């Protein structure tokens, strides 16, 4: 019998969490798992809970929420032998979608009964972990406004793109790394470990969480032109190099310098960071439960 904890963020996303305990009792295989269900009470609580369960030797800790909740739980599990499980219940669910975890709660719970633990990479920006993407520039601005707004889901993202793109001025970014020394005036700069922002919107279609690389994506299109392209491509679920003035470079570690301190987003959640950012990949640093392959 394996001990498994479920950490529920009661305020993430657009769906009710009221039935989650009932579904876990109904669908989780009692021959395999002994479940513990806890609710988060404040920002950062999920990380503390995950660390506690890892120290207690739990087989897995399952995040129930969006990418922000997944980030908090996973941050408490990196470097441990306790696996991360995900029941996506947020606005974007980019990391879960990359791992092919269903966004339907019942199917995600059932998948745990037929899962295996694999090792995946994660990224770090100034000692903060990210598992899907981190970015700065326009997508960080959208994250700030989305976090403050009342409209959730894809409608909230598209509204914030349209409302802010025409007032946004691209900024210069100096990026240095092994064999890399460049300055770009960019609409946005994104570091992708996984391939998407959420809703199957692929910012880095070739990114993999098991290849030991980050995909550095730089979009430097003129904002007025980019407004229509970004919205259309987001809705069509694909961001590609043809539609944008866009570069994708594979990196392991870089230093990025911008003009001033300000917000970036880490897995979709905005956070204030200094002007100088150090970004790197950590290989095989996290165990994750995915659908059993054989």
URZIBEL-V108923 format. One record per residue. N is the residue number from 1. RES is the residue in one letter. PHI is phi in degrees with one decimal (999 if undefined). PSI is psi in radians with two decimals (none if undefined). D_CENTER is the distance of its C-alpha to the mean C-alpha in Angstrom with 1 decimal. Layout:
N|RES|PHI|PSI|D_CENTER, N|RES|PHI|PSI|D_CENTER
This chain:
1|X|999|2.26|30.6, 2|X|-104.5|2.32|27.1, 3|X|-77.4|2.27|25.7, 4|X|-136.5|2.29|22.3, 5|X|-107.7|2.51|20.7, 6|X|-116.2|2.09|18.7, 7|X|-106.4|2.04|16.9, 8|X|-106.1|2.19|16.9, 9|X|-90.8|1.90|15.5, 10|X|-72.4|-0.18|18.4, 11|X|-117.0|0.06|17.3, 12|X|-80.5|2.65|13.8, 13|X|69.1|-2.74|13.7, 14|X|-119.3|-0.05|17.0, 15|X|-107.3|2.69|18.4, 16|X|-73.3|2.52|20.9, 17|X|-102.5|0.04|20.3, 18|X|-61.1|-0.51|24.1, 19|X|-96.4|0.05|24.6, 20|X|-64.9|-0.75|22.0, 21|X|-62.3|-0.71|24.6, 22|X|-62.7|-0.78|27.1, 23|X|-65.0|-0.69|25.0, 24|X|-62.2|-0.77|24.1, 25|X|-63.3|-0.63|27.8, 26|X|-78.7|-0.65|28.8, 27|X|-107.1|-0.42|26.4, 28|X|-75.6|2.35|25.5, 29|X|-69.7|1.95|28.1, 30|X|-71.3|-0.26|30.3, 31|X|-76.1|-0.36|31.9, 32|X|-101.2|-0.69|28.7, 33|X|-126.5|2.52|26.9, 34|X|-112.0|1.83|27.9, 35|X|-86.5|2.58|25.2, 36|X|-126.2|2.30|24.6, 37|X|-119.6|2.21|22.8, 38|X|-133.5|2.67|21.9, 39|X|-106.5|2.47|20.5, 40|X|-78.0|2.65|18.7, 41|X|-119.3|-0.26|21.0, 42|X|-164.2|2.91|19.3, 43|X|-61.0|2.32|16.3, 44|X|90.2|-0.21|15.8, 45|X|-64.2|-0.65|17.8, 46|X|-62.2|-0.64|15.3, 47|X|-64.6|-0.77|15.1, 48|X|-62.2|-0.76|18.9, 49|X|-63.9|-0.77|19.3, 50|X|-61.4|-0.75|17.3, 51|X|-61.0|-0.73|19.3, 52|X|-60.6|-0.84|22.4, 53|X|-66.2|-0.61|21.9, 54|X|-64.2|-0.75|21.2, 55|X|-64.1|-0.52|24.5, 56|X|-79.7|-0.04|26.2, 57|X|80.9|0.40|25.5, 58|X|-62.7|2.53|23.5, 59|X|-65.3|-0.75|22.5, 60|X|-152.6|2.71|19.1, 61|X|-126.1|2.20|17.0, 62|X|-104.9|2.18|15.2, 63|X|-88.3|2.21|12.5, 64|X|-114.6|1.79|13.7, 65|X|163.7|-2.76|11.6, 66|X|-95.4|-2.88|8.4, 67|X|-62.1|-0.56|4.8, 68|X|-65.8|-0.73|6.9, 69|X|-65.8|-0.76|9.3, 70|X|-58.4|-0.74|7.5, 71|X|-60.6|-0.80|6.7, 72|X|-62.6|-0.81|10.4, 73|X|-65.4|-0.85|11.8, 74|X|-61.4|-0.63|10.5, 75|X|-62.0|-0.50|11.7, 76|X|-83.0|-0.14|15.0, 77|X|-110.8|-0.21|15.3, 78|X|-59.4|2.41|14.8, 79|X|78.1|0.07|18.3, 80|X|-108.0|3.06|19.7, 81|X|-94.4|0.08|21.2, 82|X|-89.6|2.27|19.4, 83|X|-86.4|2.62|16.8, 84|X|-88.8|2.28|13.6, 85|X|-113.0|2.73|14.0, 86|X|-134.4|2.27|11.9, 87|X|-116.6|1.73|13.7, 88|X|-65.5|2.29|11.4, 89|X|-152.5|0.59|12.9, 90|X|-116.8|-2.82|10.9, 91|X|-86.9|-0.49|11.1, 92|X|-118.9|-0.92|8.4, 93|X|60.8|0.69|7.1, 94|X|-63.7|-0.75|5.5, 95|X|-67.2|-0.74|5.1, 96|X|-63.5|-0.74|8.4, 97|X|-62.4|-0.71|9.9, 98|X|-59.7|-0.66|9.6, 99|X|-85.1|0.08|11.4, 100|X|61.9|0.71|13.8, 101|X|-96.6|2.24|13.6, 102|X|-62.0|2.49|15.5, 103|X|-85.8|0.01|14.5, 104|X|-87.8|2.16|18.1, 105|X|-56.9|-0.77|18.4, 106|X|-64.4|-0.69|21.6, 107|X|-70.0|-0.64|20.5, 108|X|-66.1|-0.66|17.5, 109|X|-67.3|-0.79|20.0, 110|X|-61.6|-0.59|22.5, 111|X|-61.9|-0.55|20.3, 112|X|-59.9|-0.51|20.3, 113|X|-71.8|-0.30|24.0, 114|X|-130.4|0.88|23.7, 115|X|-119.0|2.90|20.9, 116|X|-139.1|2.74|20.9, 117|X|-95.2|2.24|18.9, 118|X|-122.3|2.76|17.7, 119|X|-91.7|2.38|16.6, 120|X|-130.6|2.86|13.5, 121|X|-83.4|2.87|12.6, 122|X|-145.6|2.85|10.1, 123|X|-104.6|2.82|10.3, 124|X|-134.3|2.41|12.2, 125|X|-128.0|1.99|13.2, 126|X|47.5|0.81|16.4, 127|X|72.0|0.17|15.9, 128|X|-100.3|2.36|12.6, 129|X|-81.4|2.52|10.0, 130|X|-136.1|2.64|6.5, 131|X|-120.0|-0.47|5.3, 132|X|-107.4|-1.30|3.6, 133|X|-144.5|2.74|5.3, 134|X|-134.7|2.57|7.6, 135|X|-153.9|2.86|10.6, 136|X|-140.5|2.87|14.0, 137|X|93.8|-2.43|16.8, 138|X|-64.5|-0.68|16.8, 139|X|-68.8|-0.49|13.1, 140|X|-68.1|-0.69|13.0, 141|X|-61.8|-0.76|16.2, 142|X|-60.5|-0.72|14.9, 143|X|-62.1|-0.70|12.2, 144|X|-61.5|-0.85|15.2, 145|X|-69.5|-0.66|17.4, 146|X|-63.2|-0.69|15.1, 147|X|-65.5|-0.53|14.6, 148|X|-86.7|-0.36|18.4, 149|X|-81.6|2.99|19.4, 150|X|-99.9|-0.37|20.6, 151|X|-84.9|2.15|19.6, 152|X|-104.9|-3.13|16.4, 153|X|70.8|-2.92|14.9, 154|X|-62.4|-0.55|15.3, 155|X|-60.7|-0.73|18.7, 156|X|-63.7|-0.72|17.2, 157|X|-64.0|-0.84|15.0, 158|X|-64.6|-0.71|18.1, 159|X|-58.6|-0.74|20.5, 160|X|-72.2|-0.57|18.7, 161|X|-61.2|-0.92|18.7, 162|X|-65.6|-0.68|22.4, 163|X|-70.8|-0.43|23.4, 164|X|-114.4|-0.30|22.2, 165|X|-64.5|-0.62|22.5, 166|X|-76.1|-0.32|26.2, 167|X|-96.1|-0.06|26.4, 168|X|-90.2|2.33|23.8, 169|X|-109.2|2.13|25.3, 170|X|-56.4|2.62|23.6, 171|X|-119.0|2.71|23.6, 172|X|-82.1|2.44|24.7, 173|X|-129.0|2.26|22.4, 174|X|-102.6|2.14|24.1, 175|X|-122.1|2.18|22.2, 176|X|-127.1|2.42|23.9, 177|X|-167.6|-3.00|23.4, 178|X|-61.7|2.01|25.4, 179|X|70.2|0.30|27.4, 180|X|-137.5|2.16|25.5, 181|X|-152.8|1.75|27.0, 182|X|-146.9|2.66|26.3, 183|X|-121.8|2.23|26.1, 184|X|-129.0|2.40|24.5, 185|X|-89.5|1.86|24.9, 186|X|-123.9|2.54|21.5, 187|X|-69.1|-0.76|20.1, 188|X|-154.6|2.68|16.5, 189|X|-127.6|2.21|15.2, 190|X|-130.5|2.40|11.8, 191|X|-109.9|2.04|10.8, 192|X|-112.7|2.11|9.0, 193|X|-89.7|-0.83|8.7, 194|X|-94.1|3.09|7.7, 195|X|-96.0|-0.03|9.7, 196|X|-148.6|2.79|8.3, 197|X|-78.7|-0.54|6.9, 198|X|141.4|2.89|8.0, 199|X|54.0|0.52|11.7, 200|X|58.3|0.50|12.3, 201|X|-88.0|1.84|12.3, 202|X|-88.8|1.81|12.4, 203|X|-81.1|-0.48|11.9, 204|X|-142.7|1.39|12.8, 205|X|-57.4|-0.46|14.6, 206|X|-96.1|0.03|16.0, 207|X|-66.8|2.56|13.0, 208|X|-136.1|2.50|13.1, 209|X|-86.3|0.11|11.6, 210|X|-130.5|0.32|15.2, 211|X|-104.9|-0.07|17.0, 212|X|76.2|0.31|16.9, 213|X|-133.6|2.69|15.8, 214|X|-103.9|2.49|13.3, 215|X|-94.5|1.95|13.9, 216|X|-85.6|2.02|15.0, 217|X|-112.1|2.13|15.3, 218|X|-119.4|2.08|17.9, 219|X|-109.3|2.05|19.1, 220|X|-122.2|0.49|22.5, 221|X|-68.5|2.69|24.1, 222|X|-62.4|2.27|26.4, 223|X|-54.9|-0.71|24.7, 224|X|-63.1|-0.77|27.2, 225|X|-65.9|-0.71|26.9, 226|X|-67.0|-0.47|23.1, 227|X|-56.4|-0.92|23.0, 228|X|-65.8|-0.75|24.4, 229|X|-64.3|-0.77|22.6, 230|X|-64.1|-0.76|19.1, 231|X|-67.1|-0.83|19.8, 232|X|-62.7|-0.79|21.6, 233|X|-68.2|-0.60|19.2, 234|X|-63.6|-0.78|16.2, 235|X|-68.2|-0.55|18.6, 236|X|-86.8|0.05|19.7, 237|X|72.4|0.40|16.2, 238|X|-151.9|2.15|16.8, 239|X|-108.1|2.07|16.6, 240|X|-130.4|2.96|19.3, 241|X|-75.1|-0.36|21.6, 242|X|-72.3|-0.76|24.6, 243|X|-73.5|-0.36|23.7, 244|X|-122.5|2.78|22.5, 245|X|-80.1|1.70|24.0, 246|X|-144.6|2.43|21.1, 247|X|-121.7|2.48|20.8, 248|X|-125.3|2.17|18.5, 249|X|-128.9|2.35|19.3, 250|X|-87.7|2.26|18.3, 251|X|-137.1|2.75|18.2, 252|X|-107.8|-0.65|18.1, 253|X|-157.1|2.29|18.7, 254|X|-141.4|2.80|19.6, 255|X|-111.4|2.22|20.8, 256|X|-116.0|2.26|19.9, 257|X|-120.3|2.22|22.4, 258|X|-115.1|3.09|22.4, 259|X|-68.7|-0.68|25.3, 260|X|-142.6|2.86|24.3, 261|X|-66.1|2.80|21.9, 262|X|166.5|-2.97|19.5, 263|X|-76.5|2.55|16.1, 264|X|-127.3|3.01|12.9, 265|X|-114.6|2.49|9.4, 266|X|-119.3|1.94|6.9, 267|X|51.5|0.70|3.3, 268|X|90.4|-0.23|6.1, 269|X|-98.7|2.26|8.6, 270|X|-74.2|2.54|11.7, 271|X|-150.5|2.46|13.6, 272|X|-76.5|2.35|16.9, 273|X|-138.8|2.73|17.4, 274|X|-69.4|3.05|20.7, 275|X|-66.7|-0.58|21.9, 276|X|-99.2|2.20|21.5, 277|X|-124.3|2.35|18.2, 278|X|-110.5|2.10|18.1, 279|X|-121.3|2.34|15.2, 280|X|-150.5|2.84|15.5, 281|X|-98.5|2.47|14.3, 282|X|-114.7|2.00|15.3, 283|X|-81.1|2.39|16.6, 284|X|53.0|0.64|16.7, 285|X|-92.7|-0.06|15.6, 286|X|-141.5|2.39|14.0, 287|X|-93.3|2.38|15.6, 288|X|-133.7|2.45|13.9, 289|X|-84.6|2.17|16.0, 290|X|-130.3|2.98|16.2, 291|X|-60.5|2.31|19.1, 292|X|-59.2|2.28|22.2, 293|X|-82.6|-0.47|23.2, 294|X|-131.0|none|27.0
